[in-house]
Amino acid sequence: MGLACHRRCLPKQTPWLPEPFAPSTYPGANLVICQWGFDDDANHLLMQEGLPAVRWVGGVELELIAIACNARIVPRFSELSAEKLGTAGKLQP
């Protein structure tokens, strides 16, 4: 169950993952913030697509970020649209 196994298994796992993580799906998005988190593979795919993600953000903090950025909180990627994306200043690492 080492790196070689992971490299063999990843192509079999990814066909059901990439569609929601393509940056062209969410034009203008440059950061994903999630309250409950998602698995490491999803986080890895987001990072490969240039979308850094912050997982396990508290509910109150998530609401404050949404208000500050004029964004909408959505329960799943499939419900995300360009109209629900917020805006903010420069993203600092």
Secondary structure, 3 states (H helix, E strand, C coil): CCHHHHHHHHHHHHHHCHHHHCHHHCCCCCCEECCCCCCHHHHHHHHHCCCCEECCCCHHHHHHHHHHHCCCCCCCHHHCCHHHCCCCCCCCC
